[in-house]
């Protein structure tokens, strides 16, 4: 796990010393991604410079140093991530070409040998891992940028004047003398809709994110050109193929096959030459990952969780029970509200562009705690998207089936009746009923969820339900002055997968949008900010392929998601430890904004300030702020979007 940077000077007027100094300065900006080593390589004749920061995980010796040159000297690589099947690839290479001159045992060296032997495109298709890398082909004088199948590792790129820049984080690009940090208003509107910046956009005009599962090739003599990224794998084709050729075995055989694949995915991700552990929330996904780790480890696995004194946000007790049952070496840390809030000023620096998923705060805190003990930590990310874990998967269609037959005018009237009472009023009503409600019916923030339900009751079709559910600001271009939302996968139904079932359609869209651009971005930045590598076994592409071959009934059943994951987990953990309502991973932003964060928020939302900055319409912002403070409405999500942009802009 590392950080990569580089650039091409289109004019080729920079000296060798200047090229190297700039590459090292760019790499220094992301030293948190790689505190163990650094390096640079330049080709003055081509105007090319590559820079690198290393977090040593596999092959801690100097033989793992980057930038690394292939054995015959054609390719130079800077690589961020891990290739988990590098041992198998090395065996294949030795079988095909005995006597290869190996220098060490790093996955980077295996990648270069694979590219040299099989070609870049064929080699990428054989890589099982998380990666973002740049390869300079000295023979063809071309630069290749590549990102992993799901976008676990980040890669930004773009032209600034006559210089083509790329890097793991935006702050690396900002360290180049040609960088111009102009905010893209159109992308800002997208951010307000989604609470993240969707690929291929970035918050800066002229800078893009390389989409997952693509490769971009740039010739050094084509200054200013934006070649289209070329896919080498397709999540859409994978999903459609899985639905068309479903798993043919029994449910017991499906569970056995999932156990086999996940065990292997976990085993591969336990390979490291440094201390290793796992995040454990006590939920299904992380508990299953830890169970499979412990089943394959001769010693207690290190596990980590954080707790909060607010009962609605605390999973530490559940995680502790699972840890004791599995026999892990468990560490938990109860975080005070003051400690959690102390992270907020650091968020703009950690995330580089606005991200307003408030679970970024506990994610950073648990990563920070784990890093005191280990260098690698496995996580349960991906289970919700692949196996139907989000509430919207099993109640969106239920809502539509219940109300879709009604005339739209009737549904609009019902929605208006719900909106007549504030979320807080509805919440107090529901909480009074908690003693007589079954466990699954007790929801955190029921009033907010009821208002979201009302917001989708008047839509014209099921697809509009999903778009409404994943949108914070419904008309964000009206909030961002002078903006127009650019197209995304969500706005272009022609790019949606044909998987037949609306619920599975939502799962697909989450996999290619929310997962890489929110969840994986959040985990990458939070973990790498403290030099911790996070690995996600559930997102092994072989597990994904099986998940899409399984019928919906093996994912969602009896009003609950992740049926097959639950059934597999019951082999390792008693049912009563797992069967409880989904809690999520957040902090009480709503009450903090009315209390200890009020002055901070008031400063960022000051009407005069908003007018002078000229990005956001002050009137609706101030109205929402007043309604939130009074308790008439809970606008925490909308306000957090604006506050995260304002804090980022200030920083």
C-alpha positions in Angstrom: 0.0 0.0 0.0 1.6 3.2 -1.1 1.1 6.5 -2.9 2.0 7.2 -6.5 2.5 10.5 -8.4 3.9 11.5 -11.8 3.7 13.9 -14.7 4.6 14.5 -18.3 6.1 17.9 -19.2 4.6 18.4 -22.6 7.2 21.0 -23.6 10.1 18.9 -22.4 11.9 22.0 -21.2 12.5 20.9 -17.6 15.9 19.7 -16.5 16.5 16.3 -15.0 17.1 17.8 -11.6 13.9 19.9 -11.8 11.8 16.9 -12.9 13.0 14.8 -10.0 12.6 17.6 -7.4 9.0 18.1 -8.5 8.2 14.4 -8.4 9.6 14.1 -4.9 7.7 17.2 -3.8 4.4 15.7 -5.1 5.2 12.5 -3.4 6.0 14.2 -0.2 2.5 15.7 -0.1 1.1 12.1 0.4 3.9 10.8 2.7 1.1 9.5 5.0 0.4 6.9 2.4 3.9 5.6 2.5 6.1 6.6 5.4 8.7 3.8 5.0 10.5 4.7 1.8 10.4 7.1 -1.2 11.8 7.3 -4.7 11.7 9.0 -8.0 12.6 8.2 -11.6 12.8 10.6 -14.6 13.3 10.4 -18.4 14.3 14.0 -19.3 14.1 13.3 -23.1 10.4 12.4 -22.8 9.7 14.9 -20.0 8.4 12.0 -17.7 8.8 11.9 -14.0 7.4 9.2 -11.6 7.4 9.5 -7.8 6.6 7.1 -5.0 5.9 6.8 -1.2 6.1 3.2 0.2 4.2 1.6 3.0 6.1 -1.7 3.3 3.8 -4.7 3.5 5.3 -7.5 1.4 9.1 -7.8 0.9 10.3 -5.2 3.4 13.8 -5.3 1.8 15.2 -2.7 -0.6 14.2 -5.2 -3.4 10.7 -3.8 -3.1 11.7 -0.2 -3.7 9.9 1.8 -6.3 9.8 3.2 -8.9 10.8 -0.3 -10.2 12.3 -1.1 -13.6 11.5 -4.4 -15.3 14.2 -7.0 -15.7 14.9 -6.0 -19.4 14.5 -2.3 -18.7 11.4 -1.6 -20.9 8.9 -0.8 -18.2 9.0 1.5 -15.2 6.2 1.2 -12.6 4.8 3.0 -9.6 2.2 0.9 -7.9 -0.3 1.4 -5.1 -2.1 -1.6 -3.7 -1.7 -5.3 -3.4 -1.9 -8.2 -5.9 -3.1 -11.0 -3.7 -2.5 -13.8 -6.2 1.1 -12.8 -6.9 2.4 -16.1 -5.7 0.3 -18.0 -8.2 1.3 -15.6 -11.0 5.0 -16.1 -10.1 4.5 -19.9 -10.3 2.9 -19.5 -13.7 5.7 -17.3 -14.9 8.4 -19.7 -13.7 6.6 -22.6 -15.4 6.4 -20.8 -18.7 9.8 -19.1 -18.6 12.2 -21.0 -16.2 15.1 -19.0 -15.0 13.6 -15.6 -14.7 16.0 -13.3 -12.7 14.0 -12.6 -9.6 15.5 -10.0 -7.3 13.1 -10.3 -4.3 9.6 -11.5 -3.5 7.4 -8.4 -3.9 4.2 -8.4 -5.9 5.5 -5.3 -7.8 8.2 -7.4 -9.4 5.7 -10.1 -10.3 3.5 -7.5 -12.0 6.4 -6.2 -14.1 7.4 -9.8 -15.1 3.7 -10.5 -16.0 3.4 -7.4 -18.1 6.7 -8.2 -19.8 5.7 -11.8 -20.5 1.9 -11.5 -21.3 1.4 -7.9 -22.2 -0.3 -5.2 -20.1 -3.9 -6.0 -21.0 -3.6 -9.8 -20.5 -1.6 -9.3 -17.3 -4.2 -7.0 -15.8 -7.0 -9.5 -16.4 -5.1 -12.0 -14.3 -4.5 -9.7 -11.3 -6.6 -10.3 -8.3 -6.2 -7.4 -6.0 -6.7 -3.7 -5.3 -4.5 -1.4 -7.3 -3.8 1.8 -9.0 -0.6 2.0 -11.0 1.3 3.8 -13.7 3.6 2.1 -16.2 5.9 4.0 -18.4 6.8 2.1 -21.6 10.2 3.3 -22.6 10.0 1.5 -25.9 6.7 2.9 -27.1 7.1 6.2 -25.1 3.7 5.9 -23.6 2.2 6.1 -20.2 -0.5 3.6 -18.9 -2.7 4.4 -15.9 -4.7 1.4 -14.5 -7.2 1.1 -11.7 -8.6 -2.1 -10.1 -12.0 -3.6 -10.9 -14.0 -1.9 -8.2 -12.0 1.3 -7.6 -10.6 0.4 -4.2 -7.5 2.4 -4.9 -7.7 6.0 -6.1 -6.1 7.6 -9.2 -6.6 11.2 -10.3 -5.3 12.7 -13.6 -5.5 15.6 -15.9 -3.8 18.3 -18.0 -2.8 21.5 -16.3 -1.5 23.8 -19.1 1.2 21.8 -20.9 1.7 19.3 -18.1 -0.2 16.0 -17.6 -0.4 15.2 -13.9 -1.5 12.1 -12.0 -1.5 10.9 -8.4 -3.2 8.9 -5.6 -4.6 12.1 -4.0 -5.4 15.6 -5.2 -3.0 17.1 -2.7 -0.2 15.5 -4.7 -1.3 17.1 -7.9 -1.7 20.4 -6.1 2.1 20.3 -5.3 2.9 20.6 -9.0 3.7 24.2 -10.1 1.2 24.0 -13.0 -1.7 23.1 -10.8 -4.8 25.4 -10.8 -7.4 24.7 -8.2 -10.5 26.0 -9.8 -13.7 24.6 -8.3 -16.0 22.9 -10.8 -19.5 24.3 -10.0 -21.2 21.5 -12.0 -19.4 18.9 -10.0 -20.3 20.7 -6.8 -23.9 20.2 -7.7 -23.3 16.5 -8.1 -21.7 16.5 -4.7 -24.7 18.0 -3.1 -26.9 15.4 -4.7 -24.8 12.4 -3.7 -22.7 13.5 -0.7 -19.6 12.4 -2.6 -18.0 13.3 -6.0 -18.9 10.6 -8.5 -16.3 9.3 -11.0 -15.1 10.3 -13.5 -15.3 13.8 -12.0 -13.3 15.6 -9.4 -14.0 18.8 -7.5 -11.4 20.6 -9.6 -12.0 21.6 -13.2 -9.7 19.8 -15.6 -8.9 16.9 -13.2 -10.6 13.5 -13.4 -10.8 10.2 -11.5 -9.8 7.2 -13.5 -13.0 5.0 -13.4 -12.7 1.5 -11.9 -11.7 -1.3 -14.2 -10.2 0.9 -16.9 -6.8 1.7 -18.4 -5.8 5.0 -19.9 -2.9 5.2 -22.4 -1.2 8.5 -23.2 1.6 9.1 -25.7 4.2 11.6 -24.5 4.0 13.6 -27.8 0.2 14.3 -27.6 0.0 17.3 -25.2 -3.4 18.3 -24.1 -5.1 15.1 -25.4 -7.7 13.3 -23.2 -7.8 9.7 -24.4 -10.8 7.8 -23.3 -10.2 5.2 -20.6 -10.6 1.7 -22.0 -12.4 -0.9 -19.8 -10.6 -4.2 -19.3 -13.5 -5.7 -17.1 -17.2 -4.8 -16.8 -19.3 -5.0 -13.6 -22.3 -4.7 -15.9 -21.4 -7.7 -18.0 -20.5 -9.6 -14.9 -23.9 -8.9 -13.3 -25.9 -9.6 -16.5 -23.9 -12.8 -17.1 -24.6 -14.0 -13.6 -28.3 -13.4 -13.9 -28.4 -15.2 -17.3 -26.4 -18.2 -16.1 -27.6 -18.6 -12.4 -26.1 -21.0 -9.8 -27.6 -24.4 -10.4 -27.0 -26.1 -7.0 -29.0 -26.3 -3.8 -29.0 -23.7 -1.1 -26.7 -25.9 0.9 -24.3 -26.2 -2.0 -24.4 -22.4 -2.5 -23.5 -21.8 1.1 -20.6 -24.3 0.8 -19.4 -22.6 -2.4 -19.5 -19.2 -0.7 -17.6 -20.6 2.3 -14.9 -22.0 0.0 -14.5 -18.8 -2.0 -14.5 -16.5 1.0 -12.1 -18.6 2.9 -9.7 -18.3 0.0 -10.3 -14.6 -0.4 -9.5 -14.1 3.3 -6.5 -16.4 3.2 -5.0 -14.4 0.3 -5.5 -11.2 2.2 -3.8 -12.5 5.3 -0.4 -12.6 3.5 1.8 -9.8 4.9 5.2 -9.4 6.3 3.9 -6.9 9.0 1.3 -7.2 11.8 -2.3 -7.8 10.6 -5.7 -7.6 12.2 -9.4 -6.7 11.3 -12.1 -4.2 12.0 -14.9 -5.8 14.0 -18.3 -4.0 14.4 -20.2 -7.1 15.4 -22.3 -6.9 12.3 -22.7 -9.8 9.8 -20.0 -8.7 7.3 -17.1 -8.0 9.7 -18.0 -10.9 11.9 -17.8 -13.3 9.0 -14.5 -12.0 7.8 -13.0 -12.3 11.3 -14.5 -15.8 11.8 -12.8 -17.0 8.6 -9.6 -15.3 9.6 -9.6 -17.0 13.0 -10.5 -20.4 11.4 -7.2 -20.1 9.4 -4.9 -18.6 12.0 -2.9 -20.5 14.5 -3.0 -17.6 16.9 -5.7 -15.2 18.1 -6.5 -12.6 15.4 -6.2 -8.9 16.4 -9.6 -7.2 16.2 -10.6 -3.6 16.7 -13.8 -1.7 17.4 -14.7 1.7 18.8 -17.7 2.3 21.0 -19.8 5.4 21.8 -21.7 6.1 25.0 -24.8 7.0 22.9 -26.7 3.7 22.8 -28.1 4.3 19.3 -24.6 4.5 17.9 -22.8 1.9 19.9 -21.9 -1.6 18.5 -19.0 -2.2 20.8 -20.9 -4.6 23.1 -22.0 -6.7 20.2 -18.5 -6.8 18.7 -17.1 -7.8 22.1 -19.5 -10.8 22.3 -18.5 -12.0 18.9 -14.8 -11.5 19.7 -15.0 -13.5 22.9 -16.8 -16.3 21.1 -14.3 -16.5 18.3 -11.3 -16.1 20.7 -9.7 -13.1 19.1 -7.3 -10.7 20.7 -9.8 -7.9 20.9 -9.2 -4.1 21.5 -12.0 -1.7 21.9 -11.9 2.1 22.5 -14.8 4.1 23.8 -14.7 7.5 22.1 -16.1 10.6 23.8 -18.1 13.1 21.7 -15.2 15.5 22.2 -12.7 13.1 20.7 -15.0 12.4 17.8 -15.7 16.1 17.1 -11.9 16.8 17.2 -11.6 14.8 13.9 -13.9 17.2 12.0 -11.3 20.0 11.4 -9.0 17.3 9.9 -11.6 16.0 7.4 -10.7 18.4 4.5 -7.1 17.5 4.7 -7.8 13.7 5.0 -10.3 13.6 2.1 -8.9 16.2 -0.3 -12.3 16.9 -1.9 -15.7 17.2 -0.2 -17.1 14.0 1.3 -20.1 14.3 3.6 -20.7 10.7 4.8 -20.6 11.3 8.5 -19.4 7.8 9.1 -16.1 9.1 7.9 -15.5 10.2 11.6 -15.8 6.8 13.3 -14.0 5.2 10.3 -11.0 7.4 10.8 -11.1 6.8 14.6 -11.1 3.0 14.3 -8.3 3.1 11.7 -6.3 5.4 14.0 -6.7 2.9 16.9 -5.9 -0.1 14.8 -2.7 1.5 13.4 -1.2 1.6 16.9 -1.1 -2.2 16.8 -1.1 -3.4 13.1 -0.2 -2.2 9.6 -2.9 -4.1 7.8 -6.5 -4.5 8.7 -9.3 -6.5 7.0 -12.8 -5.1 6.7 -16.3 -6.3 5.8 -16.9 -3.7 3.1 -19.0 -4.9 0.1 -21.5 -7.2 1.9 -24.4 -4.8 1.7 -24.1 -4.1 -2.0 -23.5 -7.7 -3.1 -25.9 -9.5 -0.8 -28.7 -7.1 -0.3 -28.0 -5.5 3.1 -29.3 -2.0 2.8 -32.9 -1.4 3.9 -33.8 0.2 0.6 -33.4 -3.2 -1.1 -36.2 -4.9 0.7 -38.6 -2.1 1.4 -38.4 0.1 -1.8 -40.3 -2.4 -3.9 -42.6 -3.2 -0.9 -43.5 0.4 -0.7 -44.2 0.6 -4.4 -46.2 -2.6 -4.4 -48.3 -1.1 -1.5 -48.9 2.3 -2.9 -48.0 2.2 -6.6 -51.5 1.1 -7.6 -53.0 4.3 -6.1 -53.7 7.4 -8.2 -50.7 9.7 -7.9 -52.8 12.4 -6.4 -53.8 10.2 -3.5 -50.2 9.3 -2.9 -49.2 13.0 -3.0 -51.9 13.8 -0.4 -50.6 11.0 1.9 -47.1 12.3 1.6 -48.3 15.8 2.5 -49.9 14.4 5.6 -46.7 12.8 6.7 -44.7 16.0 6.0 -47.2 18.0 8.2 -45.4 16.6 11.3 -41.7 17.1 11.8 -39.3 14.1 11.9 -38.8 14.8 15.6 -42.5 14.6 16.3 -42.8 11.3 14.4 -39.7 10.1 16.2 -41.1 10.8 19.7 -44.3 9.0 18.7 -42.5 5.9 17.5 -40.2 5.8 20.5 -43.2 5.7 22.8 -44.3 2.6 21.0 -40.8 0.9 21.3 -41.9 -1.3 24.3 -44.6 -3.0 22.1 -42.7 -3.1 18.8 -40.7 -6.2 17.7 -37.0 -5.6 17.5 -36.8 -5.4 13.7 -39.4 -2.6 13.7 -37.4 -0.3 16.1 -35.5 2.1 13.9 -32.9 4.7 14.6 -34.3 8.2 13.5 -37.7 6.8 12.5 -39.0 10.3 11.7 -36.3 10.9 9.2 -37.0 7.6 7.5 -40.8 8.3 7.5 -40.1 11.6 5.7 -37.9 9.8 3.2 -40.8 7.4 2.6 -43.1 10.3 2.0 -40.7 11.7 -0.4 -40.9 8.7 -2.7 -44.6 8.0 -2.4 -45.5 10.4 -5.2 -43.0 9.2 -7.8 -44.1 7.9 -11.1 -42.2 4.6 -11.2 -39.9 2.4 -9.2 -36.7 3.7 -10.8 -37.5 7.2 -9.5 -37.7 5.7 -6.0 -34.0 4.7 -6.1 -32.9 8.0 -7.5 -34.8 9.8 -4.7 -33.3 7.5 -2.0 -29.7 8.2 -3.1 -30.2 11.9 -3.6 -29.7 14.4 -0.7 -30.5 17.6 -2.5 -33.2 16.9 -5.1 -32.4 19.9 -7.2 -28.8 20.8 -6.4 -28.2 22.9 -9.4 -30.7 25.4 -8.0 -28.4 25.6 -4.9 -25.1 26.0 -6.7 -25.0 29.3 -8.5 -24.2 29.0 -12.2 -24.2 25.2 -12.2 -25.6 22.4 -14.3 -25.4 18.8 -13.3 -23.3 16.7 -15.6 -24.4 13.2 -16.6 -23.6 10.2 -14.4 -24.5 6.5 -14.4 -27.5 7.3 -12.3 -28.9 9.9 -14.7 -28.3 7.7 -17.8 -30.5 4.6 -17.7 -28.9 3.3 -20.8 -25.8 2.4 -18.7 -27.8 0.4 -16.1 -27.5 -3.3 -16.0 -30.3 -5.5 -17.4 -30.7 -7.8 -14.4 -34.5 -8.1 -14.7 -35.3 -7.4 -11.1 -35.6 -3.8 -9.7 -34.1 -4.7 -6.4 -31.0 -6.3 -8.0 -30.9 -3.2 -10.2 -30.5 -1.1 -7.1 -27.7 -3.4 -5.9 -25.9 -3.1 -9.2 -26.1 0.7 -9.2 -24.8 0.9 -5.6 -21.9 -1.4 -6.6 -20.7 0.9 -9.4 -21.5 4.3 -7.8 -22.0 4.4 -4.0 -19.5 1.7 -3.2 -16.4 3.0 -5.0 -17.1 6.7 -4.7 -18.4 6.8 -1.1 -17.6 3.6 0.9 -14.2 2.7 -0.6 -13.1 6.3 -0.8 -14.0 6.8 2.8 -12.1 3.7 3.9 -9.0 4.4 1.7 -8.6 8.0 2.9 -9.3 7.3 6.5 -7.0 4.3 6.7 -4.2 5.8 4.6 -4.2 9.0 6.6 -2.7 7.0 9.4 -0.6 4.7 7.1 -2.9 1.7 7.6 -3.7 -0.7 4.7 -7.4 -1.9 4.6 -8.3 -5.0 2.7 -11.8 -6.2 1.7 -12.2 -9.9 1.1 -15.9 -9.7 0.3 -15.0 -7.6 -2.8 -12.8 -10.4 -4.3 -14.1 -10.4 -7.9 -14.7 -14.2 -7.6 -17.1 -13.6 -4.7 -18.8 -10.9 -6.7 -19.3 -13.3 -9.6 -20.9 -15.9 -7.4 -23.1 -13.3 -5.7 -24.6 -12.3 -9.1 -25.2 -16.0 -9.9 -27.3 -16.4 -6.8 -31.1 -15.9 -7.0 -32.5 -12.9 -5.1 -34.1 -15.3 -2.6 -30.7 -16.3 -1.3 -29.9 -12.6 -0.6 -33.2 -11.1 0.6 -35.7 -13.3 2.5 -38.5 -12.6 5.0 -37.9 -8.9 4.9 -34.2 -9.1 5.7 -31.0 -8.9 3.6 -27.9 -11.0 3.4 -29.6 -14.4 3.9 -26.8 -16.5 2.6 -24.1 -14.5 4.6 -26.2 -15.1 7.7 -26.5 -18.8 7.1 -22.7 -19.1 6.5 -21.9 -17.0 9.6 -24.2 -19.3 11.8 -21.5 -22.0 11.2 -19.1 -19.9 13.3 -21.2 -17.6 15.5 -24.4 -18.4 17.4 -27.5 -17.0 15.7 -28.5 -15.0 18.8 -25.3 -12.9 18.5 -26.1 -11.9 15.0 -29.9 -11.5 14.6 -30.5 -7.9 15.5 -31.5 -4.7 13.6 -28.9 -3.2 11.3 -27.3 -0.2 13.1 -25.0 1.5 10.6 -21.9 3.4 11.5 -22.4 7.0 12.3 -22.4 9.8 14.8 -25.2 12.1 16.1 -24.6 15.0 13.7 -28.1 16.2 14.1 -27.8 17.0 17.9 -24.2 18.1 17.6 -25.2 20.8 15.1 -27.7 22.1 17.6 -25.1 21.9 20.4 -21.3 21.8 20.5 -20.9 22.3 16.7 -23.3 25.2 16.5 -20.7 28.0 16.5 -18.5 26.3 14.0 -21.4 25.7 11.7 -22.8 29.2 12.1 -19.4 30.6 11.0 -19.4 28.5 7.9 -23.0 29.2 7.1 -22.8 33.0 7.6 -24.9 34.7 5.0 -22.4 37.4 4.2 -19.7 34.7 3.8 -21.8 32.7 1.5 -22.6 35.7 -0.7 -18.9 36.7 -0.9 -17.8 33.2 -1.8 -20.4 33.0 -4.5 -20.9 29.3 -4.8 -24.1 28.6 -2.8 -27.5 30.3 -2.6 -27.6 31.7 0.9 -31.4 31.9 1.3 -32.3 28.2 1.4 -29.2 27.4 3.4 -30.1 29.9 6.1 -33.7 28.7 6.1 -32.7 25.1 6.6 -30.2 26.1 9.3 -32.9 28.0 11.2 -35.4 25.1 10.9 -32.8 22.6 12.1 -31.9 24.7 15.1 -35.5 25.1 16.1 -36.2 21.4 15.8 -38.9 21.8 13.2 -36.9 19.7 10.7 -33.9 17.5 10.9 -31.8 18.8 8.0 -28.5 17.1 9.2 -27.7 15.4 5.8 -28.3 18.5 3.7 -26.5 20.8 6.1 -23.6 18.4 6.5 -23.1 18.4 2.7 -22.8 22.2 2.8 -20.7 22.3 5.9 -18.2 19.8 4.4 -17.9 21.8 1.2 -17.5 25.0 3.2 -14.9 23.5 5.5 -13.0 22.1 2.5 -13.2 25.5 0.7 -11.8 27.2 3.8 -9.0 24.7 4.2 
